[in-house]
C-alpha cells in the first residue's frame, strides 16, 4: 500500500480509465475521481480482441469469475487457438484462405459493452464517478492544495494531485500538455523540436475510413448456414480496401468492418464529420465485384456508420510532471489488430501499479510517471506502427511487397504477403506484461533506496 494518500483524477471512463480505477482500488487507498463526459458510462464500437498480454491483466485483476458469471467464457484461453483466416477477395470468383494464423494464448473476442459493464460494476469504493464532466483544459500550480486544476465544459473546476488523461484520440489532456510545452520551450524541449511538440497535440487522419455494422448472426445463418463468418474471424484482402468480419457476443452477432483507403491522403485533414451514418449502398458499391462470400456479408449488413480513422502521432513520452496520458490519448492506433482496447488495459495496469507503489509520494509522482512512460511508450508505440504496416499489407500497398496487380505472379506474391502477415502478427501470442511490471517495480525500488 502507498504511504501517502493522493487525489488521482482520471478524465475518461472508457476501457483504460475504468481499468486504471480498478487497479488503483486493488493496490492502493488513493482517492480516485473518475470524470466522464457523457451522461452515463457507455461505449461505442463492437468487438475487441483479448490477446495474450491483455489476458494476463484480466487474470491479475481477478476478473475471471465475474466474466464467467456473465457468460463470457475463458475456456481454452490458455491453449493454442486458431487465429484469423486471410483470403484474397477482390475478384468475382470464389476466394480461398491463403493463411490461417494460430495464436498460442489469448485471441478471445469480446463484445466491448460487455467489458465496459464488467469494469464499471467492479469499480472500488475509493472511486467516485462524476458524469457530464468534459475537461477542456487544465492548469498547474505549485500550491500543495491545488497542484492541478481541471476546467470542465460546464464551467466548473476540480483539483487533484495527479491527472490521468484517458480522454481519447481527441484528448484535451494531450493537447494542453504539448501545447504548453511548445509555448514554454520555444527552442524545443528535451531534444524535441517545438514543431514536433505541436504535431503531437492533435489527432492525425490515416487516409482510411471504416464502414462498421453489427447485425444478428441468425440473419447470416439463414442466408448461408455454412458461411465462414459465423465461426471465424475473416480478413479479406483487396487493392486499397479490405474487409474484417468476426462473431461476437457469444456468436450471436456479426461484427463487420469494411476499410477503404484513399492513396496519398494519410496525414491530410479529413473533410467531413469523423463519424456518421451512411446509406447501405455507399459501402456496398465499394466492394462491387468481390467474391460471393463477401457479397453475402455485405447483403446482410444494414445501418452502417462511416468512421474516419484517426491516430495519435508517435508521442516521445506519455507523461510530464504530474500528468500522464493513457489509452487512445497516448497511443491511438489503426484497428487492424483489434488491439487498441487491449493496449489501453495494459497501460492502465502498469500505470496503476506505479501510482500504488510505496515510493510514489506526492513529491515523487513525476518521477514515477516517467517510469510508466519509459516502460509503456516503446512497446505501445511499436504496436501503433505494426498496426499501420499490417494495414498496408492487407491492401497490397506495403513498400517492397506484392502490389496485388501482377496476376501472373499472384501465387508468389501471396506467399510474400503470408510471411509478412505472420511476422507482424507474432506479437499477439507473446507474453511479457508481468515482465514489464517487474522492470517498472525494479526502477521504483531502486529510486526508493
C-alpha positions as CSV (number, residue, x, y, z in Angstrom):
1,X,0.0,0.0,0.0
2,X,1.1,3.6,-0.6
3,X,2.4,5.5,2.4
4,X,0.6,8.7,1.4
5,X,-2.9,9.2,0.1
6,X,-3.3,11.2,-3.0
7,X,-6.1,12.6,-5.1
8,X,-5.9,11.0,-8.5
9,X,-8.2,12.3,-11.3
10,X,-8.9,10.2,-14.3
11,X,-10.6,12.0,-17.2
12,X,-12.4,9.5,-19.4
13,X,-14.4,6.4,-18.3
14,X,-13.5,4.2,-21.2
15,X,-11.7,0.8,-21.1
16,X,-8.4,2.4,-20.0
17,X,-9.9,4.8,-17.4
18,X,-12.0,2.1,-15.8
19,X,-9.1,-0.4,-15.7
20,X,-6.9,2.1,-14.1
21,X,-9.5,2.9,-11.4
22,X,-9.9,-0.8,-10.7
23,X,-6.2,-1.4,-10.5
24,X,-5.8,1.5,-8.0
25,X,-8.7,0.2,-6.0
26,X,-7.0,-3.2,-5.6
27,X,-3.4,-2.0,-4.9
28,X,-3.9,1.4,-3.1
29,X,-6.1,3.5,-0.9
30,X,-5.7,6.7,-3.0
31,X,-8.9,8.5,-3.7
32,X,-9.8,8.3,-7.3
33,X,-12.2,10.7,-9.1
34,X,-13.3,9.4,-12.4
35,X,-14.7,12.1,-14.7
36,X,-16.8,11.1,-17.7
37,X,-18.0,13.5,-20.4
38,X,-21.2,11.5,-21.1
39,X,-24.4,11.2,-19.2
40,X,-23.6,7.6,-18.4
41,X,-20.6,5.2,-18.7
42,X,-21.1,3.5,-22.1
43,X,-19.2,2.9,-25.2
44,X,-19.2,3.0,-29.0
45,X,-17.7,0.2,-31.1
46,X,-18.4,-3.5,-31.0
47,X,-15.7,-6.2,-30.7
48,X,-12.3,-6.1,-29.2
49,X,-9.6,-8.8,-29.2
50,X,-8.0,-10.0,-26.0
51,X,-4.5,-11.1,-26.8
52,X,-2.1,-12.9,-24.5
53,X,-0.7,-9.8,-22.7
54,X,-4.2,-8.4,-22.2
55,X,-5.4,-11.7,-20.9
56,X,-2.6,-11.5,-18.3
57,X,-4.1,-8.3,-16.9
58,X,-7.6,-9.6,-16.7
59,X,-6.2,-12.6,-14.8
60,X,-4.2,-10.3,-12.4
61,X,-7.3,-8.2,-11.7
62,X,-9.3,-11.3,-10.8
63,X,-12.0,-10.8,-13.3
64,X,-12.3,-14.5,-14.4
65,X,-15.2,-15.5,-12.2
66,X,-17.1,-12.3,-13.0
67,X,-16.6,-12.9,-16.7
68,X,-17.9,-16.5,-16.4
69,X,-20.9,-15.3,-14.4
70,X,-21.8,-13.1,-17.4
71,X,-21.4,-15.9,-19.9
72,X,-18.0,-14.6,-21.2
73,X,-16.1,-17.9,-21.5
74,X,-12.4,-18.1,-21.0
75,X,-12.3,-21.9,-21.7
76,X,-9.4,-22.8,-23.8
77,X,-7.8,-19.3,-23.4
78,X,-4.6,-21.0,-22.3
79,X,-4.4,-23.3,-25.3
80,X,-3.4,-22.8,-28.8
81,X,-6.3,-21.1,-30.7
82,X,-6.9,-20.6,-34.4
83,X,-6.5,-17.1,-35.5
84,X,-7.9,-15.1,-38.4
85,X,-8.4,-16.6,-41.8
86,X,-6.8,-14.5,-44.5
87,X,-8.0,-14.6,-48.1
88,X,-7.9,-12.5,-51.3
89,X,-11.4,-11.4,-52.1
90,X,-11.4,-8.6,-54.6
91,X,-12.4,-10.8,-57.6
92,X,-15.6,-12.3,-58.8
93,X,-14.6,-16.0,-58.4
94,X,-14.6,-17.7,-55.0
95,X,-11.7,-16.8,-52.8
96,X,-9.6,-19.2,-50.7
97,X,-7.7,-19.0,-47.4
98,X,-4.0,-18.4,-48.1
99,X,-3.2,-18.2,-44.4
100,X,-4.9,-19.4,-41.2
101,X,-2.9,-17.9,-38.4
102,X,-2.6,-19.5,-35.0
103,X,-2.1,-17.8,-31.6
104,X,-0.7,-19.6,-28.6
105,X,-2.8,-17.8,-26.0
106,X,-5.5,-15.3,-25.9
107,X,-7.2,-14.3,-29.1
108,X,-10.6,-14.1,-27.4
109,X,-13.2,-11.8,-28.9
110,X,-15.3,-9.8,-26.5
111,X,-18.2,-7.5,-27.0
112,X,-17.0,-4.1,-26.0
113,X,-20.2,-3.2,-24.0
114,X,-19.7,-6.5,-22.0
115,X,-16.2,-5.4,-21.0
116,X,-17.3,-1.9,-20.1
117,X,-20.2,-3.2,-17.9
118,X,-17.8,-5.7,-16.2
119,X,-15.3,-3.0,-15.4
120,X,-17.9,-0.5,-14.3
121,X,-19.5,-2.9,-12.0
122,X,-16.1,-3.8,-10.5
123,X,-15.2,-0.2,-9.5
124,X,-13.8,0.0,-6.0
125,X,-15.2,2.1,-3.0
126,X,-12.4,4.5,-3.2
127,X,-13.5,5.7,-6.7
128,X,-16.1,8.5,-7.2
129,X,-17.7,8.8,-10.6
130,X,-18.7,12.2,-12.0
131,X,-20.8,12.3,-15.1
132,X,-21.3,15.1,-17.6
133,X,-17.8,16.3,-16.9
134,X,-15.9,17.0,-20.1
135,X,-12.5,18.5,-19.3
136,X,-11.5,21.2,-21.7
137,X,-8.1,22.2,-20.2
138,X,-6.1,22.1,-17.1
139,X,-3.7,24.5,-15.2
140,X,-0.9,23.7,-12.8
141,X,0.1,25.3,-9.6
142,X,2.9,24.9,-7.1
143,X,0.4,25.1,-4.3
144,X,0.1,21.8,-2.4
145,X,-3.7,22.3,-2.0
146,X,-4.4,22.6,-5.7
147,X,-1.5,21.2,-7.7
148,X,-3.6,20.6,-10.8
149,X,-6.9,22.4,-11.6
150,X,-9.2,20.8,-14.2
151,X,-11.6,23.1,-16.1
152,X,-14.8,21.5,-17.4
153,X,-17.1,22.4,-20.2
154,X,-19.9,23.3,-17.7
155,X,-17.8,26.0,-16.1
156,X,-16.9,24.1,-13.0
157,X,-13.4,23.1,-11.8
158,X,-11.8,20.4,-9.7
159,X,-8.4,19.8,-8.2
160,X,-6.1,16.8,-8.0
161,X,-2.6,15.8,-7.1
162,X,-2.3,13.6,-10.3
163,X,-4.2,13.9,-13.6
164,X,-4.5,11.0,-16.0
165,X,-5.9,11.8,-19.4
166,X,-7.8,8.8,-20.6
167,X,-9.9,11.1,-22.8
168,X,-9.5,9.5,-26.2
169,X,-7.9,10.4,-29.5
170,X,-9.1,14.0,-29.3
171,X,-7.6,14.3,-25.8
172,X,-7.8,17.7,-24.2
173,X,-5.1,16.5,-21.8
174,X,-2.7,15.7,-24.6
175,X,-3.5,19.0,-26.4
176,X,-2.9,21.0,-23.2
177,X,0.3,19.2,-22.3
178,X,2.1,19.5,-25.6
179,X,0.8,23.0,-26.4
180,X,2.1,24.2,-23.0
181,X,5.5,22.6,-23.6
182,X,5.8,24.1,-27.1
183,X,4.9,27.6,-25.8
184,X,7.2,27.4,-22.8
185,X,10.2,26.0,-24.7
186,X,10.4,27.9,-27.9
187,X,13.7,26.2,-28.8
188,X,12.4,22.8,-28.1
189,X,12.1,20.5,-25.0
190,X,14.4,17.6,-24.1
191,X,15.8,17.4,-27.6
192,X,12.3,17.5,-29.2
193,X,11.7,20.4,-31.5
194,X,8.8,22.9,-30.9
195,X,7.3,21.8,-34.3
196,X,7.2,18.2,-33.2
197,X,5.7,19.1,-29.9
198,X,2.9,20.9,-31.7
199,X,2.3,18.0,-34.0
200,X,1.8,15.7,-31.0
201,X,-1.2,17.6,-29.7
202,X,-3.7,16.9,-32.5
203,X,-5.0,13.6,-34.0
204,X,-3.9,12.6,-37.4
205,X,-6.1,11.2,-40.2
206,X,-4.7,7.9,-41.6
207,X,-6.3,8.4,-45.0
208,X,-8.6,5.4,-44.2
209,X,-12.3,5.3,-43.4
210,X,-14.0,2.2,-41.9
211,X,-17.6,1.2,-42.5
212,X,-18.9,-0.5,-39.4
213,X,-22.0,-2.6,-38.9
214,X,-23.2,-5.2,-36.3
215,X,-26.0,-7.5,-37.2
216,X,-27.6,-10.7,-35.9
217,X,-25.7,-13.8,-36.7
218,X,-29.0,-15.5,-37.4
219,X,-29.6,-13.3,-40.3
220,X,-26.4,-14.6,-42.0
221,X,-27.1,-18.2,-40.9
222,X,-30.5,-18.1,-42.7
223,X,-28.9,-17.0,-45.9
224,X,-25.8,-19.3,-45.7
225,X,-25.7,-21.8,-42.8
226,X,-22.1,-22.7,-43.6
227,X,-20.7,-19.2,-44.1
228,X,-17.1,-19.0,-42.6
229,X,-18.0,-15.7,-40.9
230,X,-20.3,-17.5,-38.5
231,X,-17.5,-19.1,-36.7
232,X,-14.2,-17.5,-37.7
233,X,-12.6,-14.1,-38.0
234,X,-12.2,-13.5,-41.7
235,X,-9.8,-10.9,-43.1
236,X,-10.5,-10.4,-46.8
237,X,-7.7,-8.6,-48.8
238,X,-8.2,-6.3,-51.7
239,X,-6.4,-3.4,-53.5
240,X,-6.7,-0.2,-51.4
241,X,-9.5,-1.8,-49.3
242,X,-10.2,-4.8,-47.2
243,X,-12.9,-6.4,-45.0
244,X,-12.8,-7.8,-41.5
245,X,-15.6,-9.9,-40.1
246,X,-16.0,-12.0,-36.9
247,X,-18.6,-13.2,-34.5
248,X,-19.0,-11.5,-31.1
249,X,-21.4,-11.6,-28.1
250,X,-21.1,-15.4,-27.8
251,X,-21.5,-15.8,-31.5
252,X,-25.0,-14.1,-31.6
253,X,-23.7,-11.1,-33.5
254,X,-21.5,-10.4,-36.6
255,X,-19.1,-7.5,-36.4
256,X,-18.5,-6.3,-39.9
257,X,-15.9,-3.6,-40.8
258,X,-15.1,-2.6,-44.4
259,X,-11.9,-0.4,-44.8
260,X,-11.4,2.0,-47.7
261,X,-8.1,3.8,-48.1
262,X,-7.5,6.9,-50.2
263,X,-4.0,6.7,-51.7
264,X,-1.9,9.8,-50.6
265,X,-4.5,11.0,-48.1
266,X,-2.5,10.0,-44.9
267,X,-1.7,13.0,-42.7
268,X,-4.2,15.2,-44.5
269,X,-7.3,16.8,-43.0
270,X,-10.5,14.7,-43.2
271,X,-13.1,16.9,-44.9
272,X,-16.3,15.7,-43.2
273,X,-17.7,14.5,-39.8
274,X,-15.5,11.8,-38.3
275,X,-18.4,9.5,-37.6
276,X,-21.8,9.4,-39.4
277,X,-24.4,7.1,-40.6
278,X,-24.3,6.4,-44.3
279,X,-26.6,4.6,-46.8
280,X,-26.0,0.9,-47.3
281,X,-25.4,1.5,-51.0
282,X,-22.4,3.7,-50.3
283,X,-20.3,0.9,-48.8
284,X,-21.7,-2.0,-50.9
285,X,-20.7,-0.1,-54.0
286,X,-17.1,-0.1,-52.8
287,X,-16.9,-3.9,-52.9
288,X,-18.8,-4.5,-56.1
289,X,-17.2,-7.4,-57.9
290,X,-15.8,-9.0,-54.8
291,X,-16.2,-12.7,-54.2
292,X,-19.5,-14.3,-53.3
293,X,-18.8,-14.9,-49.5
294,X,-18.1,-11.2,-49.1
295,X,-21.2,-10.2,-51.0
296,X,-23.2,-12.3,-48.6
297,X,-21.8,-10.5,-45.7
298,X,-22.4,-7.1,-47.4
299,X,-26.0,-8.0,-48.2
300,X,-26.8,-8.9,-44.6
301,X,-25.3,-5.6,-43.3
302,X,-27.6,-2.7,-42.7
303,X,-27.5,0.7,-40.9
304,X,-23.7,1.2,-41.4
305,X,-21.7,4.0,-40.0
306,X,-18.6,5.5,-41.5
307,X,-15.6,6.3,-39.3
308,X,-12.6,8.4,-40.3
309,X,-9.8,6.5,-38.7
310,X,-7.6,9.0,-36.7
311,X,-4.5,8.1,-34.7
312,X,-2.0,9.9,-32.5
313,X,1.3,11.0,-33.9
314,X,4.1,8.9,-32.3
315,X,4.5,10.6,-28.9
316,X,8.0,11.0,-27.5
317,X,6.7,10.4,-23.9
318,X,3.4,9.7,-22.2
319,X,3.9,11.8,-19.1
320,X,5.2,15.1,-17.9
321,X,5.1,16.4,-14.4
322,X,2.1,15.0,-12.5
323,X,0.1,14.4,-15.7
324,X,0.1,11.2,-17.8
325,X,-1.7,10.0,-20.9
326,X,-3.5,6.7,-21.2
327,X,-5.1,4.6,-23.9
328,X,-6.1,6.4,-27.1
329,X,-4.9,9.7,-25.7
330,X,-1.4,8.3,-25.7
331,X,-1.4,5.6,-28.5
332,X,-4.5,5.7,-30.6
333,X,-3.8,3.2,-33.4
334,X,-5.3,1.6,-36.5
335,X,-7.8,-1.1,-35.7
336,X,-6.1,-3.9,-37.7
337,X,-5.1,-6.0,-34.6
338,X,-8.2,-5.1,-32.6
339,X,-5.5,-4.0,-30.0
340,X,-6.5,-0.5,-29.1
341,X,-8.5,-1.5,-26.0
342,X,-6.0,-4.2,-25.0
343,X,-3.2,-1.7,-25.1
344,X,-5.2,0.7,-23.0
345,X,-5.7,-2.1,-20.5
346,X,-2.0,-2.9,-20.4
347,X,-1.1,0.8,-19.9
348,X,-3.7,1.2,-17.2
349,X,-2.4,-1.8,-15.2
350,X,1.2,-0.6,-15.3
351,X,0.2,3.0,-14.5
352,X,-2.0,1.8,-11.6
353,X,0.8,-0.3,-10.1
354,X,3.3,2.6,-10.5
355,X,0.9,5.0,-8.7
356,X,0.2,2.5,-6.0
357,X,3.9,1.8,-5.3
358,X,5.1,2.8,-1.8
359,X,7.7,5.1,-3.3
360,X,5.2,7.1,-5.2
361,X,4.6,10.0,-2.8
362,X,3.3,13.4,-3.9
363,X,6.9,14.6,-4.1
364,X,7.9,11.7,-6.3
365,X,4.9,11.5,-8.7
366,X,6.6,13.0,-11.7
367,X,9.5,10.5,-11.3
368,X,7.1,7.6,-11.0
369,X,5.1,8.7,-14.1
370,X,8.3,8.8,-16.0
371,X,8.9,5.2,-15.1
372,X,5.4,4.4,-16.5
373,X,6.2,6.3,-19.7
374,X,9.6,4.7,-20.1
375,X,8.1,1.2,-19.8
376,X,5.0,1.6,-21.9
377,X,5.9,4.1,-24.6
378,X,8.3,2.0,-26.6
379,X,6.0,-1.1,-26.7
380,X,2.7,0.7,-27.3
381,X,4.3,3.0,-30.0
382,X,5.6,-0.2,-31.6
383,X,2.1,-1.7,-31.8
384,X,0.9,1.6,-33.4
385,X,3.5,1.2,-36.1
386,X,2.9,-2.5,-36.6
387,X,-0.8,-1.9,-37.0
388,X,-0.2,0.8,-39.6
389,X,2.1,-1.5,-41.6
390,X,-0.1,-4.6,-41.5
391,X,-3.0,-2.4,-42.8
392,X,-0.8,-1.5,-45.8
393,X,-0.1,-5.2,-46.3
394,X,-3.8,-6.1,-46.3
395,X,-4.4,-3.6,-49.1
396,X,-1.3,-4.5,-51.3
397,X,0.3,-1.1,-50.5
398,X,3.3,-2.1,-48.3
399,X,6.6,-0.9,-49.8
400,X,8.6,-3.8,-51.2
401,X,5.8,-6.3,-51.1
402,X,3.4,-7.7,-53.8
403,X,1.1,-4.9,-55.0
404,X,-1.8,-7.0,-56.0
405,X,-1.7,-6.1,-59.7
406,X,0.5,-8.7,-61.3
407,X,-1.9,-11.6,-61.7
408,X,0.7,-13.9,-63.3
409,X,2.8,-13.9,-60.2
410,X,0.0,-13.8,-57.7
411,X,0.8,-17.1,-56.1
412,X,4.4,-16.0,-55.3
413,X,3.1,-12.6,-54.2
414,X,0.7,-14.1,-51.8
415,X,3.4,-16.2,-50.3
416,X,5.3,-13.0,-49.6
417,X,2.2,-11.4,-48.1
418,X,1.6,-14.5,-45.9
419,X,5.2,-14.4,-44.5
420,X,4.8,-10.6,-43.8
421,X,1.5,-11.0,-42.1
422,X,2.8,-13.9,-39.9
423,X,5.8,-11.7,-38.9
424,X,3.6,-8.7,-38.0
425,X,1.1,-10.8,-36.0
426,X,3.7,-12.7,-34.0
427,X,3.5,-10.3,-31.0
428,X,-0.2,-11.2,-30.2
429,X,0.7,-14.6,-28.7
430,X,3.7,-13.3,-26.8
431,X,3.6,-12.7,-23.0
432,X,5.6,-10.2,-21.1
433,X,3.1,-7.9,-19.3
434,X,4.2,-9.1,-15.9
435,X,7.9,-8.8,-17.0
436,X,7.1,-5.1,-17.8
437,X,5.7,-4.6,-14.4
438,X,8.7,-6.2,-12.7
439,X,11.0,-3.9,-14.7
440,X,8.9,-0.9,-13.6
441,X,8.9,-2.1,-10.0
442,X,12.7,-2.5,-10.0
443,X,13.1,1.1,-11.2
444,X,10.8,2.3,-8.5
445,X,12.6,0.2,-5.8
446,X,16.0,1.5,-7.0
447,X,14.8,5.1,-6.7
448,X,13.4,4.4,-3.2
449,X,16.8,3.1,-1.9
